[in-house]
Amino acid sequence: DFDDQESRVHFLRAVSQMNNNGILLLQHKDTSLSVVYVTQAFSDMMGCSSTEEAMSLMDGDGFFLSTHEDDRHLVYEMLKNRSGADGTTDLTIRKVTPAGNIIWCNVHYAFIDEFNEHYVYCTYADVTVYKKYEAQLQSIYTSLGDNFYKTDEKTLVRMQANLSKDLVEESDGTVEFSYGFEGHKYS
């Protein structure tokens, strides 16, 4: 049908003009995937020298193989159910570049049913830096907690006394007022 063919060409042209970090997949009835289009930004993120290299890397099983093995089941379930376990169409997963580098990505999956075909447009946001900060903060938090629990009782009592030295408490434990540095009463 000519109108469908013209619409498909228009659809693919619109996708090819997107500047975001994405990949368009065609989902076949047997659940296999074919790469239809890869943006230059996606190719760059994956460390590929061209979009053609990225397309060949992602085609067939490559889409799953370039996903970290611990995250593949999440992607598979997303594509199978067309939503994640939490009902959203977003995942945070790890992609593995051809050089073996791991990139943390937040991925939004847009499911498009057109021309009696099922497409999936995946938009990637590289969140590797945020994941590294998250790991550092978790390490600091764990270290602080460990140190707190190793502190003896007398030190904890002294710490509370220092923290509450200018506070006047009511009998119910609420603070009524405190004194500032110059002896002014604050309520």
N, C-alpha and C positions, 0 to 999 in steps of 0.2 A: 504494500500500500504506500503510495507516494507521500501522503501527508505524514504517516508515521516515520518514514525515512527522513523526510525534511525536518521533522520535530527532533528526531534522534541526532541529526547533524547539529541542529541548533543547541540541543542539550549538551552535547560533547564540546561544542565550541565555547559555551558558557563556562563549563568546568575548566577548560584549558586556559581561560582568562583569569582564573582565580590566582591570587598571589600568596595564599596562605600555604602552610606546611601540610600538604595533604596528598592523599592517594585515593583514586576511584577504582573500586573493585566490582566485578560482575560476579554475582553469586549464582552458580548453576544449580539445577534441580538435584544433582547428586551431591550437593554441598561443597563441591570444589570451587575454587576461586580463580578468576583471571584478572590480571591487572589491565585496566583500560587506560588509565592516565596517572602520571606521577608529576607533582610539581617540582620545580627546580629547588625550592626550599627543602622539600623532603629529601631529595637526592643529596643535597649538601649536608643535611643533618646526618644522613646515613653514611657519609664519607665516600659517596660514589662520585666518579669523575663526570658522569652525564646522567640525564634522565633515562636514557636507554639502558645504562648499566643498572640503575635502580629498578627499572621495570623488569629486567631479566632476573635480578636478585629476588624480587618480590613475587614473581609469577609462580603458579602452581603451589607447591608446598612451601616455597620460600617465604611467603607472608607469615606462616606459622613458625618456620625455622628461624626467622630473624627476630622472633619474639623470645624473650628469656624463657627457658624451659619451665620455671616455676610460675610463669604468668600465662602460659599457653592455654590452660584450661579456662581461664577467665575470658580470653578472647574467643575461644571456641564457643563457650556458652553464650557470649554476647551475640555472636553471629547466628547461632542456632535459634536462640529465643528472641532475638531482636531487642533485647534489653538485658541489663545486668541483674544480678541477684537482688540488688536494692531497687530495681525498677527504673534506674536511670540509663542513659545511653553514654555514660562517661566512665572511663577506667583510667587508673594510673598504673602503668606497666613499664617493663624494661624492654627496650629494643637492643639488639646486638648488631653492631656494624660488621662489615666484612673483615675489618682489622681486629675484631674481637673486643672493641670498646663497648661499654654498657652505657646506654642513654636512658634516663628516666623520662617518661613521657606521660602527659595527661592527654588522653585521646577521646575525642567526641566522635561517635558513630552516628551518621545520618543515613537512615534507610530510605531508599527511593525506589518505588515500584512504578516503572514506566515501560511502555512498549512491551508489555507482557514479560518483562525481565525484572530481576531484583538486583539493584545496585546498592553498594555501601560506600559512602564517602567518609573517609576517616581523616579528621583534622588533628594534627599532632602539635603539642606545645612541649618544648623541652624544659623539664623541671628538675634537671640534674642538680643544678646549683642549690635549689631549695631543699632537695632531698639530702644533700651533704650538710646543709645548715641544720636540718631537722635531726640528723644523726649526731651532730656535734652538740646540739641542745639536749638531746636525750642522754648523751654521755655525761654532760655537766649535771643534769638533773639527777641522774643515778648516782654520780659521785657525791653530790651534796646530800642526798638521802642517806647514802652509806656513811658519810661522815657524821651526820646528825645522829643516826642510830648507834654509832660507836661512842658518842659523847656520854660521859658519866653524869650521874644525877646532880652532883654539886655544881657542875658547870652549867647545866640547864637552869638550875635555880638562880644562879648568878646572872645568866643571860636574861631571864624574865625580870629580875629585879632591875637590871640596867634599862630594859625596854620600857618598863612601867614606872620609872622613878618619879616622874612629875605628874602622874595620873592619880586622881582621887576617885575611888570606886564606891558606889552605893552598895548596900548589903546584897542587892540582887546581882551584883557583878557588872553592872553597866557603868560606863565612865560618865561622871557628871561634868567635870571640867579638868583642864590641865593648865599648867603654867608654862609660858613661853620662856625664851632665853632671857628676857629682861624682867621676868617676874610678873608679867601681865596675865591676868586670868582670862582664859578662853572658855566659852561655854558652847 
